[in-house]
Amino acid sequence: MNVIGKNIRLLRQKKGWSQGEVAKQLSISIPAFSKIETGITDINISRLEQIANLFQVSTVDLISKEGEHHVAENVAEIYKLKEKLAMKEDEIISLQKKVIDLYEELRA
């Protein structure tokens, strides 16, 4: 079993899902998913991203060796922080536009 397959299996088991449940969510056959998990079949980038999204982890989590990267440890918190950061960036852009508009009014 390769590193990616092992990581996928651990994530699946952590969720308490069967291979059949995961295969159904990925719209592939159970044998196809089993081959991915056991490392018989190499997976392409789009399938890797699909699996990462399903388990709510990064693709780096899926390809990293154990100990190199924490798989699914703080993923939910990271996503929440990314969302907050994006909202703050939007707020900053809005405020910058207001400053520019006020500056233009003062110049006029």
N, C-alpha and C positions, 0 to 999 in steps of 0.2 A: 504494500500500500504506500502510495506517495504522500508527501506532506499535505498537498491540497486535499486529497481524498480523506486523509485522517482528520484534518480540520473540519471538513464538511460533515463527516460522521459524528465528530464530537459535538458540533453545533446541533445537528439533527437530534442526537440523543439528549442533549441538554433541554431541547424543546419538548422532548417526549414524543416526537413524530416518528412514524414508520417510514421506510423507504417509499412505500406506496403513496403515502400522504404527500411527501415532498415531490415525488415524480408527478403526481397529479397537479400540484401547484405550479410546477415548471412546464407542464403540458408535454411531458415525455413519458416513455414507457418505464416501467419498474426496472426491467433489465438494463435499459440505457442509463438510468440513474445509478444502478448498482455498479455498472462498469466505471462511471465517473468516480464514485466513492471508493472503489477498490483500486483505482489507478490504471485500469485496463485501457480506458479511453482517455485521451487528452482532451481537455475542454478548451473551447475558443474564448476569446475575451468577452464576447457578448453573453455567453452562457455563464462565465465567471461572474460578470456584473449582475446577471439575473439571480444567481444563487446568493451573492452578497446582499442584494436588496431583500431577498426573501428572509434571510436570517438577520437583517439589519446590522450588518458589519461592513467594513471596507474590503475591497478586493485585496488590500495588503494583508488584512487579517487572515484571509483564506490561503494566501501563498507563503506566509511566514512560518518558519520553523517554531516549534514550541519554545517559549522563553524569549524569542526575539520580539514578539509583539503580543500584547494581551488581547486575546480573541474575545470579543463581545463583552468585555468587562464593563466599560463605562460608555458604551455606544449610545444609549438613550440620552445620557447627560451631554455627550458631545453634540448630538444632533440638536438638542434644545439650545445649547450655547451657540451653535452655528446660526440657528434661527434668530436668536436674540441679537447676535452680531449683525446679521443682515438687516434686521429692523432698525438697529441703531445707525447703520450706514445709510439707510434710506432717510432717516431723520436728519442726519448730518447733511446730506445732499439737499434736502428741502430747506434747511436753515441757511445753507450756502446760497441757494437761489434767492431767498428773502434778503440776505445781506447785499447781494449784487443788485437786486431791485431797489433797495433803499439807497444804495450808493448812487445808482443812476438817477433816482429822484432828486437827491441832493445836488448832483451835478447840473441838473436841468434848471 
